[in-house]
Amino acid sequence: MKEIWVYIETFNKKVKKVSLELLTKANELSQKLSAKVVAVYIDKDDLDDTISKYGADKIVHLYNKDLQFYDSQIYTNALYNLIKDDRPHILLIGATSVGRDLAPRLAAKLNTGLTADCTQLDLDEDGLLLQTRPAFGGNIMATIICPEHIPQMATVRPGIFDAKKLEKIPEIEKIEFELEKNCTTKTLEIMKKNSLLKDITESDVIVAGGRGLSKKEGFDLLRDLAKELNGTIAASRAAVEAGWAPQEIQVGQTGKTVKPKIYIACGISGAIQHIAGMKDSKCIIAINKDKNAPIFKIADYAIVGDVYEVVPKLIEKLRVLKQ
């Protein structure tokens, strides 16, 4: 029987949301392929209970009690040794900072192809994985296949698919592996970054800024609003290219795809490329001086006004409500 493998990314005894999203998609693909869904993760802690709620037929847990942090060489070699002799048909990995480091290293060792940052996955009539991703700066969508080698590998952006619980009673396999002694790198410390620059794909509330902010300092105001809402900030491509915000918080076709409960767009006109990355948010609130801004067409609540007048009033009101 063919197998679809999903690499489950973990951190601080938690499973990354994108990994659960990929398990859901793998189950969908497995129906067309009559394949088994296998979840594989590397962690010193046991997270089988969480993973088993999302439809894995089998869970493979690679562990070592001395393993502390993600290590490119250790993780790549551990997965390679597991996969090399009995290769799955498909291997999916989240397009996170870890996934973007791990996937190409593993693909190179396996001598197979890899499509990065996919925004859609499907199967053709021959069982080939149709891997769709933006190309030429996001101006076209390219569908890529890997017909000559397996596993067919793809990294997929967080937030593209929904994570749906599908409880099964999976087969569990525990494999203890030895840590390599000749590693060329060593992680000394993991430093926590600014809480308002956390992974935007994991946040329930996002306050995003665009070209309409007119200056970098505008994001200081958005941070204040995000803090009141226990959320995080994000940015449009225009704001990132202007140097006002880091690329890691860019939303859109060439950035990240998000599905928060609340998305507040401040000074964002609503270009197609940006909308593609946030259109599935549960509630969209748009603030813009231009009453004809395209963002208003998809907004649940539209505020025509100056961000620098509206946002301070929102912050003030939220603080009053908290008293």
C-alpha positions as CSV (number, residue, x, y, z in Angstrom):
1,M,0.0,0.0,0.0
2,K,1.2,3.5,-0.8
3,E,1.9,5.9,2.0
4,I,1.6,9.6,2.5
5,W,3.9,10.9,5.2
6,V,3.6,14.1,7.1
7,Y,6.5,15.5,9.1
8,I,5.0,16.7,12.4
9,E,6.9,19.8,13.7
10,T,6.9,20.2,17.4
11,F,8.2,22.8,19.8
12,N,7.9,23.2,23.6
13,K,5.8,20.1,23.9
14,K,3.3,21.4,21.3
15,V,2.5,20.4,17.8
16,K,2.7,23.1,15.1
17,K,-0.8,23.9,13.7
18,V,0.5,23.6,10.1
19,S,1.4,20.0,10.8
20,L,-2.2,19.2,11.8
21,E,-3.5,21.0,8.7
22,L,-1.3,18.8,6.6
23,L,-2.5,15.6,8.3
24,T,-6.1,16.7,7.3
25,K,-5.0,17.2,3.7
26,A,-3.1,14.0,3.7
27,N,-6.3,12.2,4.7
28,E,-8.2,13.8,1.9
29,L,-5.5,12.8,-0.6
30,S,-5.3,9.3,0.8
31,Q,-9.0,8.7,-0.2
32,K,-8.1,9.2,-3.8
33,L,-4.9,7.2,-3.6
34,S,-6.0,4.4,-1.3
35,A,-3.0,5.2,0.8
36,K,-2.0,5.0,4.5
37,V,-1.3,8.3,6.3
38,V,1.8,8.2,8.4
39,A,2.8,11.0,10.9
40,V,6.5,11.1,11.8
41,Y,8.0,13.4,14.4
42,I,11.3,13.9,16.3
43,D,11.0,14.9,19.9
44,K,12.2,13.6,23.3
45,D,8.6,14.1,24.6
46,D,5.6,11.9,23.7
47,L,3.0,13.8,21.7
48,D,1.1,10.8,20.3
49,D,-2.2,11.8,21.9
50,T,-2.4,15.1,20.1
51,I,-1.4,13.8,16.8
52,S,-3.7,10.8,16.9
53,K,-6.7,13.1,16.9
54,Y,-6.1,14.3,13.4
55,G,-6.3,11.1,11.4
56,A,-2.9,9.4,11.2
57,D,-3.1,5.6,10.5
58,K,0.4,5.3,11.9
59,I,2.6,7.5,14.1
60,V,6.4,7.1,14.1
61,H,8.1,8.8,17.0
62,L,11.9,9.2,16.7
63,Y,13.3,10.2,20.1
64,N,16.5,10.6,22.1
65,K,16.3,11.7,25.8
66,D,19.3,14.1,25.3
67,L,17.7,15.9,22.3
68,Q,17.1,19.5,23.2
69,F,16.7,21.7,20.1
70,Y,16.1,21.4,16.4
71,D,19.4,20.6,14.6
72,S,19.6,20.5,10.8
73,Q,22.1,17.7,10.6
74,I,20.6,15.5,13.3
75,Y,17.0,15.8,12.0
76,T,17.9,15.4,8.3
77,N,20.0,12.2,9.0
78,A,17.4,10.7,11.3
79,L,14.6,11.1,8.7
80,Y,16.9,10.0,5.9
81,N,17.8,6.8,7.7
82,L,14.1,6.1,8.3
83,I,12.9,6.8,4.8
84,K,15.8,5.7,2.5
85,D,15.0,2.0,2.2
86,D,11.2,2.1,2.3
87,R,10.2,5.4,0.6
88,P,6.7,6.8,1.0
89,H,4.8,8.0,-2.1
90,I,4.4,11.5,-0.8
91,L,6.1,13.5,2.0
92,L,4.6,16.8,3.2
93,I,6.3,19.3,5.5
94,G,5.1,22.7,6.8
95,A,6.7,25.7,5.2
96,T,7.9,27.1,8.5
97,S,11.5,28.3,9.3
98,V,12.3,24.7,10.4
99,G,10.5,23.1,7.4
100,R,12.3,25.4,4.9
101,D,15.6,24.4,6.4
102,L,14.9,20.7,6.7
103,A,13.0,19.8,3.5
104,P,15.7,20.8,0.9
105,R,18.4,19.0,2.9
106,L,16.3,15.9,3.1
107,A,15.3,16.1,-0.6
108,A,19.0,16.4,-1.6
109,K,20.0,13.3,0.4
110,L,17.0,11.3,-1.0
111,N,17.8,12.6,-4.6
112,T,14.2,13.6,-5.1
113,G,12.4,16.8,-6.1
114,L,10.9,19.4,-3.8
115,T,8.3,22.1,-4.4
116,A,8.5,24.8,-1.8
117,D,5.8,27.1,-0.4
118,C,2.8,25.3,-2.0
119,T,-0.6,26.9,-1.8
120,Q,-2.6,23.9,-3.2
121,L,-2.2,20.2,-3.5
122,D,-4.1,17.6,-5.5
123,L,-3.6,14.3,-7.4
124,D,-3.8,13.6,-11.1
125,E,-5.2,10.3,-12.5
126,D,-1.8,8.7,-12.3
127,G,-1.4,9.5,-8.6
128,L,1.1,12.2,-9.2
129,L,1.1,15.0,-6.7
130,L,0.0,18.3,-8.3
131,Q,1.9,21.0,-6.3
132,T,0.8,24.5,-6.9
133,R,2.8,27.6,-5.8
134,P,3.3,31.2,-6.8
135,A,5.9,31.9,-9.4
136,F,7.5,35.0,-11.0
137,G,7.0,37.2,-8.0
138,G,3.5,36.0,-7.4
139,N,2.3,37.0,-10.9
140,I,1.4,33.5,-11.9
141,M,0.5,30.2,-10.2
142,A,2.6,27.2,-11.3
143,T,1.6,23.6,-10.9
144,I,4.6,21.3,-10.6
145,I,5.0,17.5,-10.7
146,C,7.8,15.1,-9.8
147,P,7.1,12.0,-12.0
148,E,10.5,10.2,-11.8
149,H,11.4,10.2,-8.1
150,I,9.8,9.4,-4.8
151,P,8.9,10.6,-2.3
152,Q,7.2,13.5,-4.0
153,M,8.1,16.2,-1.6
154,A,6.3,19.6,-0.9
155,T,6.4,22.2,1.8
156,V,3.1,23.9,2.3
157,R,2.4,27.3,3.8
158,P,0.6,27.5,7.1
159,G,-3.1,28.4,7.0
160,I,-3.8,27.0,3.6
161,F,-5.8,24.0,4.8
162,D,-8.1,23.6,7.8
163,A,-7.1,21.2,10.6
164,K,-10.0,18.9,11.3
165,K,-10.1,16.3,14.0
166,L,-10.5,12.7,12.7
167,E,-9.8,10.3,15.5
168,K,-8.4,6.9,14.6
169,I,-6.6,4.3,16.6
170,P,-3.2,4.5,15.0
171,E,-0.4,2.1,15.0
172,I,2.4,3.5,17.1
173,E,6.1,2.9,16.5
174,K,8.8,4.2,18.8
175,I,12.4,4.4,17.5
176,E,15.3,5.6,19.7
177,F,18.2,6.9,17.7
178,E,21.7,7.9,18.5
179,L,22.8,11.5,18.5
180,E,25.6,12.2,16.1
181,K,29.0,13.0,17.6
182,N,30.5,14.7,14.6
183,C,27.9,17.5,14.1
184,T,29.3,20.6,12.5
185,T,27.0,22.9,14.3
186,K,25.5,23.2,17.8
187,T,22.6,25.1,19.1
188,L,23.6,26.9,22.3
189,E,20.3,28.8,23.2
190,I,16.9,29.5,21.8
191,M,15.9,33.1,22.5
192,K,12.3,34.2,22.7
193,K,11.4,36.9,20.2
194,N,9.1,39.9,20.8
195,S,5.7,38.5,21.6
196,L,4.1,40.9,19.1
197,L,6.3,39.3,16.4
198,K,5.2,35.8,17.0
199,D,4.2,33.4,14.2
200,I,1.3,35.2,12.6
201,T,-0.1,31.9,11.3
202,E,-0.7,30.8,15.0
203,S,-2.4,34.0,16.1
204,D,-6.2,34.5,16.6
205,V,-6.0,38.3,16.2
206,I,-3.9,40.1,13.6
207,V,-3.5,43.8,13.2
208,A,-1.9,44.5,9.8
209,G,-0.5,47.6,8.3
210,G,0.0,48.7,4.7
211,R,1.2,51.5,2.5
212,G,-1.5,53.8,3.9
213,L,0.4,54.1,7.2
214,S,2.9,56.3,5.3
215,K,5.7,55.7,7.7
216,K,7.5,53.0,9.7
217,E,6.4,54.6,13.0
218,G,2.8,53.7,12.2
219,F,3.5,50.1,13.2
220,D,4.1,51.4,16.8
221,L,0.5,52.3,16.9
222,L,-0.6,49.0,15.5
223,R,1.5,47.2,18.2
224,D,-0.4,49.0,20.9
225,L,-3.7,47.9,19.4
226,A,-2.5,44.3,19.0
227,K,-1.3,44.3,22.6
228,E,-4.8,45.3,23.8
229,L,-6.3,42.5,21.8
230,N,-3.7,39.9,22.8
231,G,-2.8,39.6,19.1
232,T,0.1,40.2,16.8
233,I,1.1,42.6,14.0
234,A,1.4,41.8,10.3
235,A,2.2,43.8,7.1
236,S,1.4,44.0,3.4
237,R,4.0,43.5,0.8
238,A,4.2,47.2,0.2
239,A,4.9,47.9,3.8
240,V,7.7,45.3,3.9
241,E,9.3,46.6,0.7
242,A,9.2,50.1,2.2
243,G,11.3,48.8,5.1
244,W,8.7,49.4,7.7
245,A,8.2,45.7,8.8
246,P,10.2,42.5,8.6
247,Q,9.4,40.0,5.8
248,E,8.5,37.3,8.4
249,I,5.2,39.0,9.1
250,Q,4.2,39.7,5.5
251,V,0.7,38.5,4.5
252,G,-0.2,37.6,0.9
253,Q,0.6,35.5,-2.1
254,T,4.4,36.1,-1.6
255,G,4.1,36.1,2.2
256,K,2.1,34.0,4.6
257,T,-1.5,32.8,4.5
258,V,-3.4,33.4,7.7
259,K,-6.9,32.5,9.0
260,P,-7.3,34.4,12.3
261,K,-10.6,35.0,14.1
262,I,-10.1,38.8,13.7
263,Y,-8.0,40.5,11.0
264,I,-7.8,44.3,11.2
265,A,-6.4,45.8,8.0
266,C,-5.0,49.3,8.6
267,G,-4.1,51.4,5.6
268,I,-4.2,48.4,3.3
269,S,-5.8,49.0,-0.1
270,G,-6.6,45.3,-0.8
271,A,-4.5,44.2,-3.8
272,I,-5.3,40.7,-5.0
273,Q,-2.0,39.4,-3.8
274,H,-2.7,40.5,-0.3
275,I,-6.3,39.4,-0.2
276,A,-5.2,35.9,-1.3
277,G,-3.3,35.6,2.0
278,M,-6.1,36.7,4.4
279,K,-9.5,36.3,2.7
280,D,-10.5,33.3,4.9
281,S,-10.2,35.2,8.1
282,K,-13.3,34.7,10.3
283,C,-13.9,38.5,10.7
284,I,-12.2,41.2,8.6
285,I,-12.2,44.8,9.8
286,A,-10.8,47.4,7.3
287,I,-9.7,50.9,8.1
288,N,-8.9,53.1,5.1
289,K,-9.3,56.8,4.0
290,D,-10.3,55.7,0.5
291,K,-13.9,54.7,0.5
292,N,-13.3,52.9,-2.8
293,A,-10.5,50.7,-1.5
294,P,-10.9,47.1,-2.7
295,I,-10.4,45.8,0.8
296,F,-13.9,47.0,1.7
297,K,-15.4,44.5,-0.7
298,I,-14.4,41.6,1.5
299,A,-14.5,43.4,4.9
300,D,-17.2,42.4,7.4
301,Y,-16.8,45.9,9.0
302,A,-15.6,48.9,7.1
303,I,-14.3,52.1,8.7
304,V,-13.7,55.0,6.3
305,G,-11.2,57.2,8.1
306,D,-7.6,58.0,9.0
307,V,-5.8,55.2,10.7
308,Y,-4.1,57.7,13.0
309,E,-7.5,58.9,14.2
310,V,-9.4,55.7,14.3
311,V,-6.9,53.3,16.0
312,P,-6.1,55.5,19.0
313,K,-9.9,55.7,19.7
314,L,-10.1,51.9,19.4
315,I,-7.2,51.5,21.9
316,E,-8.8,54.0,24.3
317,K,-12.2,52.2,24.1
318,L,-10.6,48.8,24.7
319,R,-8.7,50.1,27.8
320,V,-12.0,51.5,29.2
321,L,-13.7,48.2,28.7
322,K,-11.0,46.4,30.6
323,Q,-11.3,48.6,33.7
